[in-house]
C-alpha cells in the first residue's frame, strides 16, 4: 500500500489482447489532441467492475467509505493537476462519471496555497 491507495501488482497490469473477447469501439475523435484545453467527459471503472463504492438503494446511491474516498479524490484533482478542474460528477457502485476541464498552460486554474 502506498499513500493509502491499494495498487495492483505489475503482473496484473499486463493484459493480453483476446480477439474472442468483447472489446468496445473507441469513441475518441480521430486526430483530436486530448491534451488540449477543453471539457472532457470521463468514466473511471473499478477493477473487474466490482461494486467497491457502495450500492444503489431505492434509486439512490449510498456511498460506502471507498465511495467517499473516490468523491474526495475527484474533488481534489486540481490540487494534484494544476491545469485540470473537476466539474460535475457522480459516483456509482463500480464507476465514476465526471467532466474534467483541462485548462491551457498558464490559464486561470487553481493554484496551490
Backbone bond lengths (Angstrom), bond angles and torsions (degrees), N, CA, C in turn:
res aa  C-N    CA-C-N  psi(-1)  N-CA   C-N-CA  omega(-1)  CA-C   N-CA-C  phi
1 X - - - 1.457 - - 1.526 107.70 -
2 X 1.333 117.29 131.70 1.457 122.58 176.77 1.513 108.93 -125.63
3 X 1.326 117.87 131.75 1.460 121.26 175.70 1.519 113.22 56.86
4 X 1.328 117.08 27.44 1.448 120.50 177.58 1.524 114.05 80.48
5 X 1.324 118.19 1.42 1.468 120.04 -178.80 1.520 109.68 -109.56
6 X 1.311 116.71 141.08 1.455 121.12 174.91 1.516 108.40 -79.06
7 X 1.313 116.24 127.22 1.449 120.40 -178.46 1.522 109.79 -113.78
8 X 1.339 117.95 135.00 1.453 119.90 178.57 1.522 110.79 -71.31
9 X 1.321 116.46 153.22 1.457 119.26 176.32 1.518 108.36 -68.96
10 X 1.309 116.40 156.83 1.463 120.38 179.88 1.522 111.23 -62.55
11 X 1.327 118.27 -32.92 1.460 121.02 179.59 1.526 111.34 -62.66
12 X 1.326 118.22 -39.95 1.458 121.18 -179.01 1.526 111.44 -67.74
13 X 1.328 117.08 -22.62 1.463 120.55 -177.34 1.525 112.10 -80.26
14 X 1.324 117.97 -11.52 1.458 120.76 179.92 1.518 108.64 -84.39
15 X 1.320 116.33 103.15 1.455 121.83 -178.04 1.517 108.64 -108.38
16 X 1.330 116.36 126.39 1.460 120.67 178.86 1.519 109.26 -92.77
17 X 1.312 116.33 145.70 1.454 122.22 178.83 1.529 109.69 -72.24
18 X 1.309 116.14 130.19 1.453 122.52 177.75 1.521 107.84 -121.45
19 X 1.339 118.56 106.15 1.465 120.78 -176.61 1.527 112.85 -64.11
20 X 1.326 118.67 -19.42 1.458 122.20 178.77 1.522 111.97 -79.93
21 X 1.297 116.36 -18.93 1.465 121.93 -177.34 1.537 109.53 -84.75
22 X 1.340 116.31 143.73 1.468 120.62 178.29 1.529 109.92 -63.56
23 X 1.299 115.90 130.63 1.458 121.51 176.85 1.515 108.47 -125.40
24 X 1.286 115.32 137.35 1.460 119.14 179.30 1.512 110.55 -76.03
25 X 1.298 114.99 144.73 1.456 120.96 174.20 1.518 107.07 -76.71
26 X 1.296 117.21 133.98 1.456 121.06 179.43 1.527 110.23 -66.16
27 X 1.323 116.08 134.43 1.462 119.79 176.32 1.528 110.72 -101.47
28 X 1.326 115.29 10.83 1.457 119.14 177.26 1.528 110.44 -67.44
29 X 1.311 115.99 143.29 1.455 122.10 178.22 1.532 108.42 -77.39
30 X 1.313 115.78 118.47 1.475 119.60 -179.44 1.525 109.84 -58.86
31 X 1.319 114.21 134.92 1.453 119.96 176.88 1.526 114.33 84.26
32 X 1.327 118.49 -8.25 1.462 120.73 -179.30 1.521 109.53 -79.30
33 X 1.315 116.83 136.63 1.458 122.21 177.54 1.523 107.63 -90.09
34 X 1.317 116.89 100.95 1.458 121.55 -176.84 1.529 113.40 -74.20
35 X 1.322 117.02 4.14 1.463 119.83 171.21 1.529 110.78 -93.55
36 X 1.339 117.17 -5.02 1.461 119.99 -178.48 1.531 110.97 -79.04
37 X 1.320 115.22 158.93 1.465 121.50 -179.34 1.521 110.74 -59.80
38 X 1.318 115.17 143.04 1.456 120.54 178.91 1.518 111.12 155.91
39 X 1.315 116.12 176.85 1.462 121.91 177.89 1.525 108.05 -100.74
40 X 1.320 116.00 132.82 1.453 121.82 -177.05 1.528 110.33 -127.97
41 X 1.328 116.21 133.92 1.453 122.12 174.53 1.520 107.53 -89.70
42 X 1.326 117.06 125.81 1.462 120.79 -178.82 1.525 110.31 -126.67
43 X 1.311 114.94 152.61 1.456 122.26 172.37 1.518 106.76 -127.09
44 X 1.312 115.95 129.02 1.459 122.33 178.99 1.523 106.95 -117.82
45 X 1.333 116.39 118.80 1.470 121.44 -175.98 1.520 110.91 -103.63
46 X 1.321 115.52 151.63 1.460 121.17 174.79 1.525 109.15 -75.03
47 X 1.314 116.54 159.18 1.457 122.60 176.97 1.530 109.10 -60.91
48 X 1.297 115.87 130.96 1.471 122.70 -178.22 1.525 112.82 57.14
49 X 1.317 116.04 19.31 1.478 122.41 179.70 1.529 113.16 53.23
50 X 1.327 114.09 33.81 1.466 119.18 177.51 1.520 110.00 -69.41
51 X 1.303 117.10 143.93 1.467 122.35 179.27 1.523 108.69 -80.35
52 X 1.326 115.38 83.47 1.461 122.08 -175.02 1.521 113.61 -96.26
53 X 1.333 117.71 -18.45 1.463 120.59 -170.54 1.521 114.75 -99.48
54 X 1.316 118.65 -2.21 1.455 120.94 179.73 1.513 109.98 137.44
55 X 1.330 116.22 -156.25 1.454 120.75 -178.70 1.522 110.49 -147.26
56 X 1.313 115.49 157.34 1.461 121.14 175.68 1.526 107.19 -95.11
57 X 1.349 115.62 123.20 1.457 122.17 179.67 1.520 107.83 -125.88
58 X 1.315 116.50 123.23 1.469 122.06 -179.04 1.528 111.48 53.04
59 X 1.351 115.54 40.91 1.458 120.52 177.14 1.522 115.03 77.15
60 X 1.319 117.20 8.24 1.470 121.30 -178.32 1.524 109.81 -122.33
61 X 1.327 116.14 133.27 1.456 121.10 178.39 1.518 109.47 -75.47
62 X 1.306 115.83 125.51 1.468 122.09 176.40 1.518 107.58 -113.43
63 X 1.329 114.80 102.93 1.456 120.06 -177.21 1.522 111.07 -75.48
64 X 1.328 114.75 139.63 1.457 120.23 170.37 1.535 107.82 -91.44
65 X 1.306 117.21 -168.58 1.470 120.54 -177.97 1.527 111.55 -59.20
66 X 1.337 117.28 -40.54 1.466 120.02 179.74 1.524 111.49 -68.15
67 X 1.315 117.47 -35.74 1.456 121.24 175.71 1.521 111.29 -63.15
68 X 1.323 115.82 -39.76 1.472 120.32 178.01 1.521 110.51 -66.71
69 X 1.323 116.65 -36.08 1.471 120.45 176.74 1.527 109.62 -65.95
70 X 1.340 117.40 -43.27 1.469 121.01 178.07 1.528 110.11 -59.75
71 X 1.326 116.15 -40.91 1.462 122.03 179.08 1.535 110.35 -62.27
72 X 1.318 116.39 -48.04 1.467 121.04 179.48 1.521 111.00 -62.37
73 X 1.335 116.72 -42.97 1.467 120.04 179.52 1.524 111.29 -60.49
74 X 1.341 116.27 -42.05 1.463 119.52 178.51 1.526 110.06 -61.03
75 X 1.316 116.24 -48.01 1.466 120.78 -176.69 1.526 112.20 -63.80
76 X 1.329 117.33 -24.05 1.466 121.18 -176.99 1.529 113.82 -101.65
77 X 1.324 117.60 12.81 1.466 120.98 -179.57 1.525 111.73 -52.57
78 X 1.331 117.16 -44.75 1.469 119.80 -175.12 1.525 112.78 -69.99
79 X 1.322 118.27 -13.48 1.469 120.55 174.87 1.523 110.78 -73.78
80 X 1.316 116.33 -22.08 1.459 121.74 -177.63 1.518 112.80 -108.94
81 X 1.328 116.56 -27.67 1.462 122.45 -179.62 1.526 107.11 -126.86
82 X 1.324 116.13 96.51 1.463 121.68 -168.91 1.524 114.58 -65.81
83 X 1.311 117.63 -18.58 1.465 120.20 179.14 1.524 111.76 -102.14
84 X 1.330 116.56 16.10 1.469 120.94 179.72 1.519 109.53 -124.18
85 X 1.315 116.09 130.87 1.471 122.57 177.85 1.523 108.87 -116.80
86 X 1.325 117.55 121.26 1.464 117.95 174.83 1.522 110.02 -74.23
87 X 1.314 116.34 143.05 1.455 121.21 178.72 1.530 107.29 -121.98
88 X 1.297 118.01 -146.23 1.463 122.21 -178.25 1.526 110.36 -57.17
89 X 1.329 116.32 142.96 1.454 121.02 178.64 1.522 109.74 -156.19
90 X 1.330 114.98 163.72 1.456 121.13 175.37 1.524 107.92 -142.59
91 X 1.322 115.36 133.90 1.461 121.32 176.01 1.527 107.27 -96.64
92 X 1.323 116.31 125.68 1.454 123.24 178.12 1.536 107.93 -113.53
93 X 1.325 118.23 171.33 1.464 119.33 -176.07 1.527 115.36 -54.40
94 X 1.337 117.34 -36.78 1.467 118.66 -177.11 1.525 114.01 -128.27
95 X 1.319 117.12 14.74 1.460 119.46 178.29 1.533 110.71 -164.37
96 X 1.324 113.58 167.17 1.465 121.66 175.66 1.519 107.01 -126.64
97 X 1.328 116.94 130.51 1.464 122.69 171.84 1.524 106.33 -105.39
98 X 1.319 117.27 139.43 1.449 118.74 177.16 1.508 113.12 -163.24
99 X 1.308 114.07 166.94 1.461 121.47 175.47 1.520 107.49 -112.53
100 X 1.315 114.88 125.74 1.466 122.64 177.30 1.523 106.67 -110.38
101 X 1.307 116.08 132.45 1.465 120.49 176.44 1.521 107.41 -107.20
102 X 1.335 115.37 115.41 1.458 120.68 176.11 1.515 108.12 -91.38
103 X 1.312 115.17 127.53 1.460 121.48 -179.28 1.519 109.84 -95.95
104 X 1.312 116.37 153.03 1.456 120.65 175.54 1.522 108.10 -66.51
105 X 1.326 118.23 143.17 1.462 119.63 176.44 1.526 110.52 -51.91
106 X 1.309 116.66 132.82 1.458 121.14 -177.26 1.507 112.71 85.02
107 X 1.337 117.09 1.77 1.463 121.28 -179.85 1.514 111.68 -74.67
108 X 1.311 115.32 179.56 1.455 122.16 -177.72 1.533 111.52 -85.81
109 X 1.304 117.28 72.39 1.456 120.61 176.89 1.510 110.64 -99.95
110 X 1.310 115.60 -179.32 1.461 119.86 174.94 1.512 108.06 -73.22
111 X 1.289 115.94 148.24 1.451 120.73 179.51 1.514 108.88 -128.62
112 X 1.328 117.59 148.27 1.460 119.03 -179.24 1.520 110.90 -62.44
113 X 1.315 115.20 147.59 1.471 120.66 -178.91 1.504 109.59 -83.50
